[in-house]
Amino acid sequence: GAHGITQKARQAILDRDAELTARVWGEFLVANLGSIADLLAGRPVSEADQRLLSCKRQTAAIFRFKIFDGNGLLRHVADCGRWDDMHRVAQGERSSDAAAVAQSGSPQVFARRGDGVSRPQLYAAAFMPLALEQDVMGVIEVYIDHTARARMLESVLLTAGAAISALAGSAFALPALLALWHARERRKTAHRLRHVASHDDLTGLLNRSALVERIDQLMARKTEFAVHFIDLARFKDVNDNHGHPVGDALLREVAERLLHIASDSICVARLGGDEFAMVQELAPADELASMRLARRIVTAIDLPFHMGEVEARIGASVGTSLYPRDGQNRERLLVAADLALYAAKRAGRGRAVGFESSIEEERRSRQALAARQRQAGEGEGFR
């Protein structure tokens, strides 16, 4: 009857959803992990890859994932939510399911039930091969909490019970329903993963790679713009004295202030740690607008911050470079902004400095002097 068809449709959709989620998440990791070969070989990975693998950002109801090499040996496990004590695993454990998927190249999905306390009431474990140019390198096992989605699906499908009963005689009814759901969910999951790949997980700002992409886009359009590098002063003191939760809250507050002073033509990014950046589109021959924004940044960060009962005054230094004046390519432009930031920090807290060629010349002179002093010291040591 209709109820049986509803249950069958619900489980088929959930199985397809688990397979899709694991596939998209696996494709995302293959595309974005710079050192996936090292991971699968049991070697250390880069800091950027460690952040990506930390599972701080829950995506598509994923609450855990594991990565196995081609022999089914566990190389990485990440817990994403409240079920992180579900069961403990050790690096190097072998999974026969993962080994079978690596050998066959075909995904496997297992529907499982929990008690809602130590594990979700309804969840799936989906094994998906990790492939690069058709070669299977390893396997990802993704755990997806289906409890809420199952309830929603049951409600929707029971509401549509009459229509399902009418279509029950059609061999194409269930495949058509699954195809529509599959296409919709793939778009939603891909959108979530694009957001994960381009945004900082702590502040929600753009990350470094997204900032670089924005710079490349503006250069391709020959649009004049400014790059502002922002370095916070005394952030380490706040972090050391009040703990990481307060430090994280402070970074989120800084992000909010930067967004508040940014217009639609300005993008804001966190580069990492206590370093931020802005890319500001400029009207032709309006270079003064860049320094006006730089001074606004300094003023905004100079005001006190309140995180619960903690008040902090930090301050910021800003270094600015202009395209195309200070660099015809991205690398040169970013170096110019970095040199300007260095000059701002040398000048004292709360300074905004625009790049000038004299800054670079002075830096080279200091480096040359330091090199001569080292050589002289080494010569003294051999007398």
ABEGO torsion letter per residue (X at the ends): XAAAAAAAAAAAAAAAAAAAAAAAAAAAAAAABAAAAAAAAGBBBBAAAAAAAAGABBBGGBABBBBBBAAGBBABBBBABAAAAABBBBBGBBBAAAAAAAAAGBBBBBBBBBAGAABBABBBBBBBBBBBGGBBABBBBBBBBAAAAAAAAAAAAAAAAAAAAAAAABAAAAAAAAAAAAAAAAAAAAAAAAAAAABBAAAGBBBAAAAAAAAAAAAAAGBBBBBBBBBBBGAAAAAAAAEAAAAAAAAAAAAAAAAAABBAABBBBBAEEABBBBBBBBBBGBAAAAAAAAAAAAAAAABBBBBEABBBBAEBBBBBBBOAAABABAAAAAAAAAAAAAAAAAAEBGBBBBBBAAAAAAAAAAAAAAAAAAAAAAAAAAX
